[in-house]
């Protein structure tokens, strides 16, 4: 019985991690295509402790400030590459 519960917990954990990876992949695809409008609404939670850190652009604390980052479109004629590695996903 205990072994079955452990297997079910491990399976649930693996499924959650895969869902997070898939979400990050969709986000990355849209971001690389230059689609900024709507990214926050589609991919972010509305938690008050939301924050976004974007290199030299700074840290955007709170949902309103994080959403504001995505309101600007990339400059026309520029090529932007967003490189992400495999994130370490830790579930609690």
C-alpha positions, -999 to 999 in steps of 0.1 A, spaced: 0 0 0 28 24 10 47 16 -22 16 24 -43 12 58 -26 49 66 -32 45 57 -69 14 78 -72 32 108 -56 62 104 -78 40 102 -109 21 133 -98 54 151 -93 67 141 -128 34 152 -144 35 186 -127 71 192 -137 63 182 -173 34 206 -173 57 234 -161 83 226 -188 55 227 -215 43 260 -202 78 275 -203 83 261 -238 51 278 -250 62 311 -233 96 309 -249 81 303 -284 59 333 -281 86 355 -267 110 345 -295 84 353 -321 83 389 -306 48 385 -293 48 407 -262 12 419 -259 -8 394 -239 21 374 -226 15 384 -190 -22 377 -192 -17 343 -208 13 330 -188 15 347 -154 -4 342 -122 -21 372 -105 -3 367 -71 8 398 -52 43 384 -47 48 382 -85 82 396 -96 101 396 -129 138 403 -132 150 411 -167 188 417 -169 196 454 -173 159 463 -175 156 458 -138 132 441 -114 95 445 -117 77 438 -84 40 430 -82 16 420 -109 10 455 -123 47 462 -128 54 428 -143 25 432 -167 38 467 -177 70 451 -189 51 432 -215 32 463 -228 62 474 -248 68 458 -282 103 451 -295 118 478 -316 110 473 -353 139 459 -373 157 443 -343 163 406 -338 159 394 -303 170 360 -290 158 347 -257 180 318 -246 168 297 -217 183 266 -203 166 237 -187 152 251 -155 155 234 -122 119 228 -111 115 222 -74 80 213 -62 70 219 -26 
